[in-house]
Amino acid sequence: MKKTIILFLLLPSLLFSQEKAKIFGKVSSNEKELPYANISVKNSSIGTVSDESGAYELELVPSHYRIVVTYIGYEKVEKSIFLSNKEEVELNFQLKETANKINEVVINEMKLPSRSASYRQIELMDQQQIKQTNAMNLAEAVQFMPSVRVENNCQNCGFTQLKINGLPGSYSQILINNRPIFSAMTSVYGLEQIPTAMIKNIELSRNGGTSIHAANAIAGTVNLITKKPVYNSWSIEQNTAAIDANTIDLTQNFHASLVDEEQKMGVNLFGSQREKSDYDANNDGFSELPKINNTSFGANAFYRLNQQNTINMDFSSIKEYRRGGDRLDIPSHFADISEQIESQSTILSLDYERKGVLHEFSTYFAFRNSDRDSYYGGLGGGRTSADSSLATKSYGKTSDYSMIAGVKSNYQLNENIKLINGIDIQHNKVDDQFPAFQRSTQQKVYNPALYGRFIYDLFPSTQISAAYRLDHIQLKGEYALLNQAFSNRKNWTTINPRLAISHQINDFWRARLFYASGFRPPQSFNEDMHISTAAGETVFTLLSENLKAEKSNAYNAELQFEKAFDKFDFQLKLDGFYTEIHNTFTEVSAGKTTSGAIVNRLVNGTSTLVYGSNFQLKMNKDYEWNVEVGGTVQDAHYKESQLVFESEFQLIKEQRLLRTPNLHAYLFMNKYFSRSLSLSFNGKYTGSILVPRLNSTADNMELINSDDFMDINIRLAKDFLFKNKLQLQLSAGVQNVFNSYQSDFSSGPLRDSDYIYGPMRPRTYFLSLKFGSFQ
């Protein structure tokens, strides 16, 4: 059976054995050569890049082709050509300058541009937008994307969570170069650990109907595209930030790319180092933002065997120390509160791609290994021998391994039909030990899967995409806390269909419809791996023994208007979403146990409904300004009131989803005074959310309606050009200009560290310098 499947996937690649023809020429504009322009074959991923003199050449099998040339800041040019056997044809391109800054792409799973790809729309945040926000890591950048919220969930350690369309982080999937290797444990602090120095683009898919990467990605996917070597370049960068004018956050980045003249091989090296001091917002001696030291480095490389066959490699290593609480200069077990994490993560991926005109094939392997030494606890304001004994035992150790391997094939059967199919195997192993309260999580998940997508151009203006993902999930879990322990050994076979329909109404209007089903087995997710403190005690989350799997259905409808004028581009997009989740995993706090710990239990609640709409408007005028504004209006609630807190003294039920606003929005504005001087203005609005807060004895909980927040950032940037292609980028600005920040933090050793909401940092001043040879 295995041999048959592999032969089925490989067979079409054997058809490309004809004698090659060749096209060559130059890309220029007004007699000026354009280096590093992209030259590609339409309806294919075959392509190359022009050299420093604007010259290129491309080998192809004899056929009829449409050649497409693109260059940033210039209009796209297409030309048709017919090549016969062994023919060599000169084909030159003259490009005209333009200024289309609307960042949106429509692609498919293997990035094969075609008419059929219009069923799937991806929101794109490129390097220019990342730079305009002065984001130094993924968490700081992705929060400015449509329908996305990133929130800080812990005063001590700074645990962050990404939410799409009102759903918690466990309903989204973070991908690195299309590979789902972000596990539950690495997601706890992973958003802040990935530096923007390694990111080329961030791609956001906002609904499960467009992704077949994972059954749990019902809210959407965030795909990080790492920087690839395209041309010879290098840069060094220093960013200095002053949080509340006195807490320093320093980040240094470097990168270097080397590519041979024939574009046959290349390597990109990058590195980042961050040193951030802890920040105390209310001067009680306990941090609201943790101290962080992070060092990241990595490389990616490619080797082209020929025009059709490429081998790619990506490697990165991330080492981080973070600590929050009080008296951070003494050992953790002497402090009243301390959350200290030392982690080391290694990511490696290898893939082979064969790109033909009508067929693509890839095989890939990726893994991530993480080790973590941690401390969660402290004296909690007590000074008894029992307090000291427990504090000295509150050290833990975690190991986490994730792997994915698979093959994928993409067939363009004819002008109207495309097939995507593949096999992948995902494996995750977590061993989390915390001896102080006999807390242990040993979990293995083995998940082989088949997936496929059928894309059909029903009419020239209408495309239909039908997809499925067939998963066989094997879960082996051993969970223990205090005197409770149980095993969870279950298997599930589940198939989740996905459907998308796209219709071009006229030259300016397009409509899309999506449907997706989802599935989540009862296992530990990222929120469950996080440990916090409240009332001087350690807070844990424990899975219930008879937890049932979650199932969900998501629907989405989208309407888009887009028109390009002579020197003005305009785009308006409206969409509505409706998601229903059955057997919802819900966290119930039971207050303090007799042993002193606080246990939150994960149970099956009632069904959950999340529905609302997103709006997005983009405009830009020829090298003068551009504006992007968007927002989400939503309602997220349980079908029936859900138990959220139960103790000897109090019982609380609530129908609304906690920590979920009914309205949030974002804004981008850029004014270009010249090609080298610009002013950026961006911001976020977050409406009121419902936040739980435990009292100082943890036997009572209060649900607080928070303030709403407007977080505004300003950045002024100037580029200086020197000889030998050297340049200096200088930028300065203010984040959270109006200091819109939480003002009612819990304080002292008995505080509830999870009572945190709003913008991730107060008013912050920054200065950034970047020097090198780069575009």
C-alpha positions in Angstrom: 0.0 0.0 0.0 2.8 2.4 0.9 4.6 1.7 -2.4 1.4 2.4 -4.3 0.8 5.7 -2.6 4.4 6.9 -3.2 4.3 5.8 -6.9 1.0 7.6 -7.3 2.6 10.8 -6.1 5.8 10.5 -8.0 4.5 9.3 -11.4 3.6 12.7 -12.9 7.1 13.9 -12.2 8.5 11.3 -14.6 6.7 13.0 -17.5 9.1 16.0 -17.7 12.0 14.5 -19.6 11.9 16.5 -22.9 14.8 18.4 -24.4 15.0 21.9 -22.9 14.6 25.3 -24.6 15.9 28.5 -23.1 14.8 32.2 -22.9 17.2 35.0 -21.8 17.2 38.7 -21.7 17.3 41.8 -19.5 14.9 43.6 -17.1 15.2 47.4 -17.1 13.3 50.7 -16.7 14.2 53.8 -18.7 17.5 52.3 -19.7 18.3 51.4 -16.0 18.9 47.8 -15.2 16.8 46.3 -12.5 18.7 43.7 -10.4 16.9 40.9 -8.5 13.6 41.2 -10.5 11.3 38.2 -10.3 10.8 36.4 -13.6 8.3 33.5 -13.4 6.1 31.3 -15.6 2.4 32.0 -15.1 0.4 29.1 -13.7 3.7 27.7 -12.4 6.2 28.2 -9.6 9.1 28.0 -12.2 11.1 31.2 -12.0 14.3 32.9 -11.5 15.8 36.3 -10.4 17.7 38.8 -12.5 21.4 39.3 -11.6 23.0 42.6 -10.7 23.0 43.8 -14.3 19.3 42.9 -14.8 20.1 39.8 -16.9 18.3 36.5 -16.6 17.9 33.1 -18.3 15.4 30.3 -17.8 15.4 26.8 -19.2 12.0 25.3 -20.1 10.5 22.3 -21.8 9.1 23.1 -25.3 5.6 24.6 -25.0 3.6 27.8 -24.9 4.2 30.1 -21.9 3.2 33.3 -20.3 6.2 35.0 -18.7 5.6 37.4 -15.8 8.1 39.9 -14.5 7.5 41.7 -11.2 9.7 44.2 -9.2 8.8 46.2 -6.1 7.6 49.7 -7.0 7.0 48.8 -10.7 4.1 47.6 -12.7 3.9 43.9 -13.6 4.6 42.9 -17.2 3.5 39.7 -19.0 4.6 38.4 -22.4 3.6 35.3 -24.3 6.1 33.0 -26.0 6.2 29.6 -27.8 9.4 27.6 -27.4 10.3 24.7 -29.7 12.9 21.9 -29.0 16.3 23.3 -28.1 15.3 26.8 -29.1 17.0 29.9 -27.5 15.0 33.1 -27.5 15.9 36.6 -26.3 13.0 38.2 -24.3 13.6 41.6 -22.8 11.3 43.5 -20.4 10.8 47.3 -19.8 9.0 48.1 -16.5 7.1 51.3 -15.5 7.2 52.7 -12.0 4.0 52.4 -9.9 3.1 52.5 -6.2 0.7 49.7 -5.3 1.2 49.2 -1.6 -1.9 47.1 -0.9 -0.5 44.0 0.7 -2.8 41.1 -0.1 -2.0 37.8 -1.8 -4.2 35.1 -3.2 -2.3 31.8 -3.2 -2.8 28.1 -2.7 -1.1 25.6 -0.5 1.9 25.3 -2.7 2.0 28.9 -3.9 1.2 28.1 -7.5 -0.3 31.2 -8.9 -3.3 30.6 -11.0 -7.0 31.5 -11.6 -8.0 28.7 -9.3 -6.1 30.2 -6.4 -8.7 33.0 -6.1 -10.8 30.8 -3.8 -8.3 31.5 -1.0 -7.3 34.9 0.3 -4.4 35.5 2.6 -3.7 38.7 4.5 -0.1 39.6 4.2 2.1 41.6 6.6 5.4 42.3 4.8 8.7 43.5 6.1 7.8 47.1 5.4 4.7 47.0 7.6 6.6 45.1 10.3 9.2 47.8 10.3 6.6 50.6 10.5 5.3 49.1 13.8 8.9 48.9 15.2 8.0 45.3 16.1 11.0 43.3 17.4 9.2 39.9 17.7 6.2 38.0 16.4 3.9 39.0 19.2 4.5 42.7 18.6 3.9 42.4 14.9 1.0 40.1 14.4 -1.3 42.1 16.7 -1.7 44.6 13.8 -3.3 42.1 11.5 -7.1 42.0 10.8 -9.2 40.2 13.4 -6.2 39.3 15.5 -5.6 40.0 19.1 -2.5 39.3 21.2 -2.9 39.6 24.9 -0.6 39.2 27.9 -2.1 36.7 30.3 0.4 36.8 33.2 2.0 39.6 35.3 4.9 37.4 36.3 6.1 35.5 33.2 4.4 37.4 30.3 2.6 34.4 28.8 1.1 35.7 25.6 -1.8 34.3 23.6 -2.9 34.9 20.0 -6.7 35.0 19.2 -8.4 35.1 15.8 -12.1 36.0 15.4 -12.6 35.8 19.2 -11.4 32.3 19.7 -8.6 31.3 22.1 -5.1 30.5 20.9 -5.6 26.8 20.9 -8.1 27.2 18.0 -5.4 28.7 15.7 -2.3 27.1 14.2 1.1 28.8 14.0 3.1 27.6 11.0 6.7 28.1 10.1 7.1 28.0 6.3 3.8 26.1 6.1 4.9 23.5 8.7 2.9 23.0 11.9 5.8 22.5 14.3 4.6 24.9 17.1 3.6 22.6 19.9 1.5 23.3 23.0 4.5 23.9 25.3 6.5 26.1 22.8 3.4 28.2 22.2 3.3 29.4 25.8 6.2 31.9 25.2 6.9 31.3 21.5 5.2 34.4 20.2 7.8 36.6 21.9 10.7 34.3 21.2 10.6 34.5 17.4 12.5 37.7 16.3 11.3 39.7 13.3 14.9 39.5 12.1 14.1 36.0 10.8 10.6 36.9 9.3 10.1 37.9 5.7 6.3 37.9 5.7 3.4 36.9 8.0 0.5 35.3 6.3 -2.9 35.2 8.0 -5.7 32.9 7.0 -8.8 33.9 9.0 -11.0 30.8 8.7 -10.6 27.0 8.8 -12.1 26.6 5.3 -8.8 27.6 3.6 -6.4 25.4 5.6 -5.8 21.7 5.6 -2.8 21.8 7.9 -4.6 20.8 11.0 -8.1 19.8 12.2 -7.9 22.2 15.2 -7.2 25.3 13.1 -10.8 26.3 13.1 -10.1 30.0 13.7 -7.3 30.2 11.2 -3.6 30.0 10.7 -0.6 32.3 11.0 2.2 31.3 8.7 5.7 32.7 9.2 7.7 32.9 6.0 11.4 33.2 6.9 13.8 35.3 5.0 15.4 33.6 2.0 18.6 34.4 0.2 17.8 36.4 -2.9 20.7 38.7 -3.5 24.0 39.5 -1.7 23.3 41.7 1.3 24.1 42.4 4.9 22.9 44.5 7.7 23.3 45.2 11.5 20.5 46.8 13.5 20.2 48.3 17.0 16.9 49.1 18.6 16.7 50.8 22.0 13.4 51.2 23.8 12.6 52.9 27.1 9.4 51.4 28.6 7.7 54.2 30.7 10.8 56.2 30.0 13.0 54.2 32.4 12.9 50.4 31.8 15.3 49.6 29.0 14.6 47.0 26.2 17.6 46.5 23.9 17.5 44.4 20.7 20.4 43.8 18.2 19.8 42.1 14.9 22.1 41.0 12.1 21.7 39.3 8.7 23.8 38.4 5.8 22.9 36.8 2.5 25.1 35.2 -0.1 23.9 34.0 -3.5 26.0 32.8 -6.4 25.8 34.6 -9.8 23.8 31.8 -11.4 21.2 31.8 -8.6 22.0 28.1 -8.1 22.7 28.2 -4.4 22.4 30.7 -1.6 22.5 31.0 2.2 21.0 33.6 4.6 22.3 34.0 8.1 20.5 35.9 10.8 20.8 36.6 14.5 19.1 38.5 17.3 19.8 39.3 20.9 17.4 41.0 23.3 17.9 42.2 26.8 14.8 43.6 28.6 14.6 44.7 32.2 11.6 44.0 34.3 8.9 46.6 34.7 6.9 47.4 37.9 3.9 49.5 37.0 2.5 50.2 40.5 5.8 50.4 42.5 4.9 47.5 44.8 8.2 45.7 44.2 6.5 43.1 41.9 6.9 43.1 38.2 4.1 43.5 35.6 6.5 42.8 32.7 9.2 40.2 33.1 13.0 40.4 32.6 13.9 38.8 29.3 17.3 37.8 27.8 16.9 36.1 24.4 19.5 35.0 21.9 18.4 33.6 18.5 20.4 32.7 15.4 19.8 30.6 12.4 20.3 30.1 8.7 18.4 29.0 5.6 19.8 27.9 2.4 18.8 26.5 -1.0 20.5 24.5 -3.7 19.0 24.2 -7.2 19.9 21.0 -8.9 18.3 22.5 -12.0 15.4 24.8 -13.0 12.9 22.2 -11.7 14.5 20.7 -8.6 15.5 22.5 -5.4 16.6 21.5 -1.9 15.9 23.9 0.9 17.1 23.9 4.5 16.1 26.1 7.5 17.7 26.1 10.9 17.2 28.2 14.0 18.2 28.1 17.6 16.4 30.1 20.4 17.7 30.4 23.9 15.8 32.5 26.5 15.8 33.4 30.1 12.8 35.2 31.6 11.8 35.9 35.2 9.1 37.9 36.9 8.0 38.5 40.5 10.0 40.3 43.2 13.7 40.6 44.0 14.9 39.1 40.8 18.5 39.3 41.8 18.2 36.5 44.5 17.5 32.8 44.0 13.9 32.1 43.1 13.0 30.1 46.2 13.9 33.1 48.5 11.5 35.4 46.7 7.8 35.9 47.6 6.8 35.3 44.0 9.0 34.0 41.2 8.3 32.6 37.8 11.6 31.8 36.1 12.0 30.0 32.8 15.2 29.0 31.0 14.5 27.5 27.6 16.4 26.2 24.6 14.7 25.5 21.3 16.1 24.1 18.1 14.2 24.1 14.8 15.3 22.3 11.6 13.5 21.7 8.4 14.6 20.1 5.1 12.5 19.8 1.9 12.9 18.8 -1.7 10.7 20.5 -4.4 10.2 19.5 -8.0 8.4 22.3 -9.9 7.0 21.6 -13.3 4.6 23.7 -15.4 1.6 21.5 -14.6 2.8 19.5 -11.7 4.7 20.2 -8.4 5.9 17.6 -5.9 7.6 18.1 -2.5 8.7 16.0 0.3 9.7 17.5 3.7 10.8 16.9 7.2 10.8 19.3 10.1 11.3 19.1 13.8 11.4 21.3 16.9 13.1 20.3 20.2 12.7 22.3 23.3 14.0 21.9 26.8 12.9 24.1 29.7 14.0 24.5 33.3 11.4 26.4 35.3 10.5 27.8 38.7 6.9 28.6 39.6 6.1 29.6 43.2 7.9 31.4 46.1 7.3 32.1 49.8 4.0 33.8 49.0 4.5 36.3 51.9 4.9 33.5 54.4 8.1 32.8 56.4 7.3 29.4 58.1 9.5 26.4 57.6 6.6 24.8 55.6 6.6 27.8 53.3 10.4 27.5 52.8 10.3 23.8 52.3 7.6 24.1 49.6 9.4 27.0 47.9 12.7 25.0 47.5 10.8 22.2 45.8 9.1 24.4 43.2 11.6 23.8 40.4 10.5 22.0 37.3 11.8 20.5 34.1 10.1 20.1 30.7 11.1 18.5 27.4 9.1 18.9 24.3 9.6 17.3 20.8 7.6 18.0 17.7 8.1 16.4 14.3 6.3 16.5 10.9 7.2 14.6 7.7 5.3 14.3 4.5 4.9 14.4 0.8 2.6 16.8 -1.2 1.7 16.8 -4.9 0.0 19.5 -6.9 -1.5 18.7 -10.3 -2.8 21.2 -12.9 -4.9 18.7 -14.8 -6.1 21.2 -17.3 -7.0 24.9 -17.5 -9.9 24.5 -15.1 -9.0 21.7 -12.7 -6.3 21.4 -10.0 -5.7 18.7 -7.5 -3.7 18.9 -4.3 -3.1 15.8 -2.2 -0.6 14.7 0.4 0.3 12.6 3.4 1.9 13.9 6.6 2.8 12.4 9.9 2.9 14.6 13.0 4.4 13.5 16.3 4.6 15.4 19.6 6.0 14.2 22.9 5.9 16.3 26.2 7.4 15.4 29.5 6.6 18.1 32.1 7.6 17.5 35.8 7.0 19.7 38.8 7.7 17.8 42.0 6.4 20.4 44.5 2.8 19.3 44.1 3.4 16.0 42.3 2.4 17.6 39.1 3.3 15.5 36.1 2.3 15.6 32.4 3.6 12.9 30.1 1.8 13.1 26.8 2.5 11.6 23.3 0.4 12.4 20.3 0.9 10.5 17.0 -1.1 11.8 14.1 -0.8 10.4 10.5 -3.1 12.1 8.1 -4.3 12.2 4.5 -5.5 15.4 2.9 -6.6 16.6 -0.5 -8.1 19.5 -2.3 -10.0 19.7 -5.5 -10.2 23.1 -7.2 -12.4 23.6 -10.2 -13.0 26.7 -12.3 -16.8 26.2 -12.8 -17.0 29.3 -14.9 -14.3 31.9 -15.8 -15.7 34.0 -12.8 -16.5 31.1 -10.4 -14.1 28.8 -8.5 -15.0 25.9 -6.2 -12.6 24.3 -3.8 -13.6 21.1 -1.9 -11.1 19.7 0.6 -10.8 17.1 3.3 -8.4 16.1 6.1 -8.5 12.5 7.4 -6.7 12.2 10.7 -5.9 9.2 12.8 -4.9 10.5 16.3 -3.3 8.3 18.9 -3.1 9.9 22.3 -1.2 8.5 25.3 -1.3 10.7 28.3 -0.4 10.3 32.0 -1.5 13.2 34.1 -1.0 13.7 37.9 -1.4 16.6 40.4 -1.4 16.2 44.2 -3.2 13.0 45.0 -5.0 12.8 41.6 -3.7 10.8 38.7 -5.2 9.2 35.6 -4.3 7.9 32.2 -5.8 8.9 28.9 -5.2 6.4 26.1 -7.5 6.9 23.2 -7.6 6.7 19.4 -9.7 8.8 17.1 -10.2 8.7 13.3 -11.9 11.8 12.1 -12.5 13.4 8.7 -13.0 17.1 8.5 -14.3 18.6 5.2 -13.6 22.1 4.0 -15.4 24.0 1.2 -14.8 27.3 -0.4 -16.6 29.1 -3.3 -15.4 32.2 -5.0 -17.3 34.3 -7.5 -16.1 37.4 -9.4 -19.3 39.5 -9.7 -17.7 42.0 -12.0 -14.4 43.8 -12.6 -14.4 45.2 -9.0 -16.5 42.9 -6.8 -15.8 39.4 -5.6 -17.7 37.2 -3.1 -16.4 34.2 -1.2 -18.1 31.5 1.0 -16.3 29.1 3.3 -17.2 26.2 5.5 -15.0 24.1 7.8 -15.4 21.4 10.4 -12.9 21.0 13.3 -11.8 18.5 15.9 -9.8 18.8 19.1 -8.9 15.7 21.2 -8.8 16.1 25.0 -5.1 16.8 25.5 -3.0 19.5 27.1 -2.9 22.7 25.1 -0.7 25.8 25.5 -2.9 27.4 28.2 -2.8 24.2 30.3 1.0 24.3 30.3 1.1 27.7 31.9 1.5 27.9 35.7 0.7 31.2 37.6 0.3 32.4 41.1 -2.6 33.9 43.1 -3.1 34.5 46.9 0.5 33.5 47.4 -0.1 30.0 46.0 0.7 28.2 42.7 -2.1 27.9 40.2 -2.4 24.7 38.0 -4.7 23.5 35.3 -5.7 19.8 35.3 -7.6 17.9 32.6 -10.7 16.1 33.8 -10.5 12.4 33.5 -13.5 11.8 31.3 -13.0 14.8 29.0 -14.7 14.4 25.6 -13.3 15.6 22.2 -14.4 19.0 20.9 -16.2 19.3 17.5 -16.9 22.5 15.6 -18.4 24.0 12.5 -17.4 27.3 11.1 -19.0 29.4 8.3 -17.7 32.5 6.7 -19.0 34.9 3.9 -16.9 37.6 2.4 -17.5 40.5 0.0 -14.6 42.4 -1.6 -14.4 45.6 -3.7 -11.1 46.5 -5.3 -10.3 49.2 -7.9 -7.0 50.7 -9.1 -7.1 54.2 -10.4 -4.4 56.1 -12.3 -2.4 56.9 -9.1 -4.7 55.6 -6.5 -5.6 52.1 -5.2 -8.7 51.3 -3.2 -9.9 48.1 -1.5 -12.9 47.4 0.8 -13.6 44.1 2.3 -16.5 42.9 4.5 -17.0 39.5 6.0 -19.2 37.7 8.4 -18.3 34.6 10.5 -20.2 32.1 12.6 -18.6 29.3 14.6 -20.3 26.7 16.8 -18.2 24.5 19.1 -19.6 21.4 20.8 -18.3 20.0 24.1 -16.3 23.2 24.6 -13.2 22.8 26.8 -13.9 25.2 29.7 -11.6 26.0 32.7 -13.3 26.0 36.1 -11.5 27.4 39.1 -12.2 25.6 42.4 -10.2 27.9 44.7 -7.5 26.8 47.1 -7.1 23.1 48.0 -6.2 21.8 51.4 -2.6 21.4 50.3 -2.3 25.0 49.3 -2.4 24.8 45.6 -5.1 26.4 43.4 -6.4 23.9 40.8 -8.3 25.0 37.7 -10.0 22.0 36.1 -10.6 21.7 32.4 -14.1 20.3 31.8 -16.6 20.0 28.9 -18.9 23.0 29.0 -22.0 23.8 27.0 -21.7 24.6 23.3 -20.1 27.9 22.3 -21.2 30.4 19.7 -18.8 33.0 18.2 -20.2 35.2 15.4 -19.6 38.7 14.0 -18.1 40.6 11.1 -14.7 42.0 10.0 -14.3 45.1 8.0 -11.1 46.3 6.2 -10.3 49.3 4.1 -7.1 50.0 2.2 -6.1 53.1 0.2 -2.9 54.4 -1.1 -1.8 57.3 -3.4 1.2 57.2 -5.6 4.3 57.6 -3.3 2.5 60.0 -1.1 0.5 58.2 1.5 -1.3 54.9 2.3 -4.0 54.1 4.9 -5.3 50.8 6.2 -8.1 50.5 8.8 -9.9 47.4 9.9 -11.9 46.0 12.8 -14.0 43.2 14.3 -17.5 43.4 15.8 -18.4 40.1 17.5 -20.4 38.2 20.1 -18.9 35.2 21.9 -20.9 33.3 24.4 -21.9 29.9 25.7 -25.4 28.6 24.8 -26.1 28.3 28.5 -24.5 29.9 31.5 -21.2 28.1 32.3 -19.7 27.4 35.7 -16.4 29.3 35.9 -15.7 29.3 39.7 -16.8 27.0 42.5 -15.5 27.1 46.1 -16.9 26.5 49.6 -18.1 30.1 49.7 -19.0 31.1 46.2 -20.4 29.8 42.9 -20.2 31.9 39.7 -21.8 31.1 36.3 -21.3 33.3 33.2 -22.6 33.1 29.7 -20.1 35.4 28.0 -16.7 34.2 27.0 -14.1 35.7 29.3 -11.4 38.0 28.0 -13.2 38.5 24.7 -14.1 42.1 23.5 -17.2 42.8 21.4 -15.2 45.3 19.3 -11.5 45.7 18.4 -9.9 47.6 15.5 -6.5 48.6 14.1 -5.1 51.4 12.0 -2.1 52.0 9.7 -1.3 55.4 8.2 1.9 56.3 6.3 2.9 59.6 4.8 5.9 59.7 2.4 7.5 63.1 2.3 10.1 61.7 -0.1 11.5 58.3 -1.1 13.8 58.5 2.0 11.6 60.2 4.6 8.3 58.9 6.0 6.0 59.2 9.0 4.1 56.2 10.3 1.0 56.3 12.5 -0.6 53.1 13.7 -2.8 52.0 16.5 -5.2 49.5 18.1 -8.5 49.9 19.8 -9.7 47.1 22.2 -13.2 47.2 23.8 -14.0 46.2 27.3 -13.5 42.6 28.3 -14.7 40.5 31.2 -11.7 39.6 33.4 -11.7 37.2 36.4 -9.8 38.2 39.6 -9.3 36.1 42.7 -9.2 37.7 46.1 -6.2 37.5 48.5 -7.4 34.2 49.9 -8.5 32.6 46.6 -11.9 31.6 48.0 -13.8 34.4 46.1 -13.7 35.5 42.5 -14.9 38.8 41.0 -15.6 39.3 37.3 -14.4 42.7 36.2 -15.5 44.7 33.2 -12.3 46.3 32.0 -11.8 49.7 30.5 -11.4 50.0 26.7 -8.0 51.0 25.3 -6.7 53.0 22.4 -3.0 52.2 21.8 -1.4 54.7 19.3 2.2 54.5 17.9 4.1 57.1 15.9 7.4 56.5 14.0 9.5 58.9 11.9 12.1 57.2 9.6 14.9 58.6 7.4 17.1 56.6 4.9 20.6 57.8 4.1 22.3 56.4 0.9 26.1 56.2 0.6 28.5 54.9 -2.0 29.0 51.2 -2.7 25.2 50.5 -2.1 25.6 51.2 1.6 22.7 52.8 3.5 21.6 53.9 7.0 18.1 53.7 8.2 17.3 55.9 11.2 13.9 55.8 13.0 12.5 57.1 16.2 9.1 57.3 17.8 6.7 56.5 20.6 4.6 53.5 21.2 1.3 53.8 23.2 1.5 57.6 22.9 -1.4 58.3 25.3 -0.2 55.7 27.9 -3.4 53.8 27.6 -2.5 51.0 30.1 -4.1 49.0 32.9 -4.2 51.0 36.2 -5.7 48.5 38.7 -3.1 45.7 38.9 -3.2 43.4 41.9 -0.3 44.1 44.2 1.9 42.4 46.7 2.8 38.7 47.3 -0.9 37.7 47.4 -1.8 39.2 44.0 -3.6 37.3 41.3 -1.0 37.4 38.5 -3.5 36.4 35.9 -5.4 39.6 36.4 -3.9 41.5 33.5 -5.4 43.0 30.4 -5.0 45.8 27.8 -2.0 46.9 25.8 1.2 44.9 26.3 3.3 47.8 27.5 2.8 51.4 28.6 4.2 54.5 26.8 7.5 53.5 25.3 10.1 55.6 23.5 12.4 54.0 20.9 15.3 54.7 18.6 16.4 52.3 15.9 19.5 52.3 13.6 20.1 49.9 10.7 23.2 49.9 8.6 24.4 47.8 5.7 23.8 46.9 2.1 20.2 45.9 1.6 17.0 46.7 -0.2 
